[in-house]
Amino acid sequence: MSSALNIIFAGTPDFAAKHLAALIHSEHNIVAVYCPPDKPAGRGKKITPCATKALALAHGLTIEQPINFKEEAEQQKLAQYNADVMVVVAYGLLLPEVILNTPRLGCINVHGSLLPKWRGAAPIQRALEAGDKETGVTIMQMDKGLDTGDMILKASCPITPTDTSATLYDKLAELGPKALLTTLTQMAQGNYQREPQDSRLATYAHKLDKAEAELDWQLTAEVLARKIRAYIPWPIAQFTFKETPDKSHRIRIWQAQVIETEATTTQAGTIINVDKKGITVVTGKGCLLLEKLQLPGKKPLAVADILNARAQWFKKGQLITHQGNN
């Protein structure tokens, strides 16, 4: 008996494309690839296909790009592919129940967390921000809820003290495709287990917002350090420096670490040391050493290099958001 399945794949970003690549090189048959309509991208706002579509085009796969699945015609078109299963990875479109029930084995999703923890849009970032020690992927049988379906398989990896969302993304992009192929093998053989989620243990990973990037120095150094790592590569943690009353600069933080210092009653946000290692700032509890910053319109640089040109912006005893020329 063949273990090859007829698969509809639905996804959008590079994370999804890596899963599609694994399927392309597997024994399974991809009958169609679904992705959102092309959108403007980059400074030139050129209409650009997503990573999943670009890969599908390169391999001559059938591509569908519905705006949604509300129209009966789109629902019938999907049904005509007679898929055994639909694999959904970071697709971005809500699937109605009729679609979830169309493939013979339903729809499965690769989610970037160890469910039921961190359901929602930003599981990788929220796990880092919360200080979790591990994360992973969950292959889930989709239902009409938001990441509430039965779990089929989990694969985990540790979160290290130096991980950012970018490095965790890469780790899960390696972990996910392997877990997906294992799951599909089990499904093809009909011997897979489905474990219901315990909703009492669920947490929700809210979508990131640009407003979160502005750091509050009243928070602890540990919390701020986690936020800095969680917001790489987007939206990048930042603070606002006022060069003059009418001229402000948003300065992004690409690298920082909590450091041990003597207890202080100095106001949070105050710079207490500046040297080649970085800029030490008092927080609500503990101190944070800023090691790599990005000035507006510039590349991220080590603080030592930035001080060569902007030492007057970062003086010991002043607030990190200090207004200059006073």
Buried (B, 14 or more C-beta within 10 A) or exposed (E): EEEEBBBBBBBBBBBBBBBBBBBBEBEBEBBBBBBBEEEEEEEEEEEBBBBBBEBBEEEEBEBBEBEEBEEEEBBEBBEEBEBBBBBBBBBBBEBBEEBBEBBEBBBBBBBBBBBBBBBBBBBBBBBBBBEBEEBBBBBBBBBEEEBBBBBBBBBBBEBEEEBBBEBBBBBBBEBBBEBBBBBBBBBBEEEBEEBEBEEEEBBBBEEBEEEBBEBBBEBBBBBBBBBBBBBBEEBBBBBEBBBEEEEBBBBBBBBBBBBEBEEEEEEBBBBBBBEEBBBBBBBBBBBBBBBBBBBEEEEBBBBEBBBEEBEEBBEEEBBBBBBBEE
